[in-house]
């Protein structure tokens, strides 16, 4: 018998709107959008704070709340703001090494790197911190190296317990060179840079100065620098503030003098050799 009434009207997805269901669509400048209630058709010119501005072909602009209730190409859409791109992943560390994503810091080795002062330690951390955490190397500061031979003896260096020491102003005939010469242990490496203070290892161009000034022998070097630049130089708080400013200018190894870069890399290689 012929079916006088045709197919079952309830078969299939009978609840589906004839123009399709509303889908989310990210806004783009120039996208043509229709607001069907008013019949206004315009191109997207801007969006912010939950509203979107549409401009028709006559230059008239109307503002609507973002969300459902629009058509694009004859289909119902809900207008949503584009997702913000996340921060780009680092491909290089501040030291220039290949960045390793998602790696947890290694348990600290017995081997250590010693530097003279707090500022030295902070600068090393600034540039080589990522590398040191992956290698499990701890950096400690000594507040001077006058007692370096005794410090080395107390550390008891040996196989798997190496010690690397970074010394300021390690040049021929200096006090520092004479102290370093007293250390004689194959599990200890003492290296240094030629600068009177670690501040000088930061390139003048990175700090925004022409050069580091020459301070007369016997004068406090850091405070002499501050006075030369006309910066506050009354007490240690002024020195700390100046260092904070200088350190903030160091973004990577490119901001440091090569005379320091090579020495730190040498120490890292030495203490991770075992």
SVG drawing of the C-alpha trace seen along z (x, -y; Angstrom):
<svg xmlns="http://www.w3.org/2000/svg" viewBox="-3 -64 106 66">
<polyline fill="none" stroke="black" stroke-width="0.4" points="0.0,0.0 1.3,-3.4 2.2,-5.7 -0.2,-8.6 1.6,-10.7 5.2,-10.3 8.1,-9.7 7.7,-9.9 8.1,-13.5 9.6,-12.6 12.4,-10.5 15.9,-12.0 16.9,-15.0 13.6,-16.8 14.8,-19.3 17.7,-20.6 17.0,-24.2 16.7,-24.5 19.7,-26.9 21.8,-24.7 22.7,-25.0 24.6,-28.0 28.4,-27.5 31.1,-29.7 33.2,-31.7 36.2,-33.9 36.1,-37.5 38.3,-38.8 38.6,-42.3 36.7,-42.6 34.5,-39.6 31.0,-40.3 28.3,-39.7 24.5,-40.1 22.3,-40.9 19.1,-39.2 16.7,-41.0 17.5,-44.4 18.8,-43.2 22.0,-45.2 24.9,-43.9 28.4,-45.1 32.1,-44.3 33.8,-43.8 36.0,-46.9 36.8,-46.3 35.9,-44.5 36.6,-44.9 35.0,-44.4 32.3,-42.0 31.0,-44.2 31.7,-44.2 31.4,-47.2 30.1,-46.5 30.4,-49.0 28.0,-48.8 28.9,-49.9 27.7,-53.4 30.1,-53.9 27.5,-53.6 28.7,-51.7 26.5,-49.8 27.6,-48.2 26.3,-44.8 27.1,-42.5 29.2,-39.5 27.6,-36.1 24.8,-34.3 22.3,-35.9 24.3,-36.6 24.6,-35.1 27.8,-34.6 27.3,-33.3 23.7,-32.7 24.4,-30.4 23.8,-31.2 26.9,-31.9 28.0,-33.1 30.7,-35.7 33.6,-35.2 36.8,-37.1 40.0,-35.4 42.0,-33.4 45.1,-35.2 48.3,-33.4 50.3,-32.1 53.8,-33.2 56.3,-31.8 58.4,-28.9 62.0,-29.7 64.3,-28.1 67.5,-29.3 68.4,-30.0 70.0,-33.3 73.4,-31.6 72.8,-30.7 72.2,-27.0 69.3,-25.1 66.3,-25.4 64.9,-22.1 61.2,-22.3 59.5,-20.5 62.7,-19.1 62.7,-19.2 65.8,-20.5 68.3,-17.8 69.1,-16.9 72.1,-19.0 75.5,-17.5 78.1,-17.3 80.3,-19.5 79.9,-23.3 80.8,-26.6 82.0,-29.3 82.0,-33.0 83.3,-36.0 80.1,-37.9 76.4,-38.2 76.4,-40.2 78.6,-37.6 76.1,-34.9 73.1,-36.9 74.8,-37.6 75.7,-33.9 72.1,-32.9 70.7,-35.5 72.5,-34.1 73.3,-30.5 70.5,-29.7 68.6,-27.4 71.7,-25.4 72.8,-25.1 69.4,-23.7 69.4,-21.1 73.0,-20.1 72.3,-20.2 75.0,-22.7 74.7,-25.0 76.5,-28.4 77.5,-29.8 79.2,-33.1 82.1,-33.6 82.2,-37.4 85.8,-37.5 88.5,-35.0 91.1,-36.0 90.5,-32.6 90.3,-30.6 92.9,-27.9 91.2,-27.2 87.8,-27.2 89.0,-24.6 90.4,-22.4 87.1,-22.5 85.2,-21.5 87.4,-18.4 87.3,-18.2 87.8,-14.8 86.3,-12.5 82.6,-13.4 83.1,-16.4 84.8,-19.0 85.0,-22.7 85.1,-25.5 86.0,-29.0 85.4,-32.3 87.7,-35.1 87.5,-38.9 90.5,-40.7 92.6,-37.6 95.5,-39.2 99.3,-38.8 100.7,-40.3 97.3,-41.0 96.5,-40.0 93.9,-37.6 96.4,-35.8 98.7,-35.2 95.8,-33.7 94.7,-31.6 98.2,-30.2 98.1,-28.7 95.3,-26.3 96.8,-23.1 94.3,-20.3 93.4,-18.6 89.7,-18.5 89.7,-22.3 89.7,-24.8 90.3,-28.5 89.7,-30.8 89.0,-34.5 88.2,-37.6 90.3,-40.8 87.7,-43.1 88.1,-44.8 84.4,-44.1 81.8,-41.9 79.9,-45.1 82.5,-45.7 81.7,-42.4 78.4,-43.9 79.0,-45.6 78.8,-49.4 76.4,-49.6 73.9,-47.3 73.8,-49.6 73.6,-52.7 77.0,-54.2 80.1,-54.9 82.5,-53.0 83.1,-52.0 85.1,-54.8 88.6,-54.4 88.5,-54.7 91.6,-55.8 93.4,-53.0 92.3,-52.9 88.8,-54.4 85.8,-52.1 85.2,-51.1 81.5,-50.8 80.8,-54.0 83.4,-55.7 81.4,-54.5 78.2,-55.9 79.7,-59.3 81.2,-59.4 77.7,-58.8 76.0,-61.2 74.0,-58.4 73.3,-58.3 76.4,-56.9 75.7,-57.5 75.4,-53.9 75.0,-50.3 71.4,-50.8 72.5,-53.1 75.0,-50.4 72.2,-47.8 69.8,-50.0 72.5,-50.7 73.2,-46.9 69.6,-46.2 69.4,-48.6 72.5,-47.2 71.4,-43.6 68.0,-44.4 69.8,-45.4 71.3,-41.9 69.0,-39.8 71.5,-37.2 75.1,-36.3 75.3,-39.0 75.2,-41.6 78.4,-40.3 82.1,-40.6 83.5,-37.5 86.3,-37.5 83.6,-36.4 81.6,-34.1 84.5,-31.8 85.4,-31.5 82.0,-30.6 81.5,-28.0 84.8,-26.5 83.8,-26.1 80.4,-24.5 82.2,-22.0 84.7,-21.2 82.2,-20.6 80.0,-18.4 82.8,-16.3 82.4,-13.3"/>
</svg>
